[in-house]
């Protein structure tokens, strides 16, 4: 394979990856990132309240089933 043909082949692969990635990220919503970052605090209501006071956003806290049975 010629050097320029190999270079064109590699360049088209990188270009394809860039176009697909940018098309996928166009529909990305930052609200999903915010909700995902609060998941670690959702199972402890006390910690969830402290985080709510610290950041000013509501944390959907639910008590785990093990705590309800004890």
C-alpha positions as MATLAB code, in Angstrom:
seq = 'XXXXXXXXXXXXXXXXXXXXXXXXXXXXXXXXXXXXXXXXXXXXXXXXXXXXXXXXXXXXXXXXXXXXXX';
ca = [
       0.000    0.000    0.000;
       1.330    3.439   -0.828;
       2.276    5.767    1.983;
      -0.204    8.434    0.937;
      -2.997    5.853    0.613;
      -2.213    4.542    4.098;
      -2.224    8.109    5.421;
      -5.554    8.789    3.744;
      -6.945    5.587    5.258;
      -5.803    6.577    8.762;
      -7.071   10.126    8.348;
     -10.504    8.903    7.245;
     -10.679    6.672   10.327;
      -9.883    9.559   12.646;
     -12.344   11.808   10.834;
     -15.081    9.177   11.102;
     -14.426    8.771   14.861;
     -14.538   12.556   15.357;
     -17.805   12.971   13.444;
     -19.549   10.116   15.254;
     -18.373   11.321   18.674;
     -19.449   14.906   18.036;
     -22.853   13.741   16.764;
     -23.390   11.694   19.932;
     -22.308   14.515   22.245;
     -24.636   17.032   20.590;
     -27.584   15.448   22.363;
     -25.770   15.230   25.718;
     -27.591   16.816   28.637;
     -25.657   18.226   31.603;
     -28.628   17.508   33.872;
     -27.811   13.803   33.590;
     -24.267   14.481   34.824;
     -25.635   16.385   37.815;
     -28.025   13.568   38.731;
     -25.321   10.920   38.336;
     -22.960   12.810   40.625;
     -25.564   12.757   43.424;
     -26.153    8.977   43.332;
     -23.508    8.126   45.996;
     -25.412   10.231   48.548;
     -28.903    8.927   47.780;
     -28.879    5.944   50.158;
     -28.045    7.915   53.326;
     -30.698   10.526   54.202;
     -28.479   12.401   56.695;
     -25.629   12.751   54.222;
     -28.108   13.718   51.515;
     -29.402   16.579   53.676;
     -25.830   17.808   54.315;
     -25.051   17.688   50.611;
     -28.281   19.556   49.814;
     -27.310   22.314   52.224;
     -23.771   22.468   50.849;
     -24.582   22.587   47.130;
     -28.144   23.906   47.108;
     -29.541   21.096   44.946;
     -32.080   18.492   45.950;
     -30.708   14.972   46.467;
     -33.287   12.192   45.976;
     -32.514   10.321   49.207;
     -34.127    6.978   49.981;
     -33.379    4.858   52.986;
     -32.000    1.397   52.149;
     -34.193   -1.617   52.882;
     -31.737   -2.995   55.457;
     -32.123    0.135   57.588;
     -35.913   -0.151   57.524;
     -35.884   -3.741   58.846;
     -33.553   -3.043   61.798;
];
